[in-house]
Amino acid sequence: MLREERGITLVALMITIIVLIILAAVTIMSLTESNIINTAVNGTLNYANSQSWEINELAKTDDMLNKKVQKIEEYISKQPQ
């Protein structure tokens, strides 16, 4: 009398693990060969540089506007009321 077995066998589990390892290796190799990681790093650096530039430009503009406002306020305060 044969008994009915359910579930996966050890061989099927090993084959699945081997296939997953092969897929992971191929994916890692394609990522390193396509320079996608370097492109992402360069994009991050470019973004940081652009953000610093923008902050500096906004600070310059703010200083210029504050000087103009100060001159206008001085002019107004000198006018007779």
BELRAMO-V808810 format. One record per pair of residues at least 12 apart in sequence whose ideal C-beta (glycine too) atoms are under 6 Angstrom apart, sorted by the first residue. I is the first residue (numbers start at 1). GAP is how many residues later the second one is. D is the distance in Angstrom with one decimal. If there is no record, write none. Layout:
I GAP D
I GAP D
//
This chain:
none
//
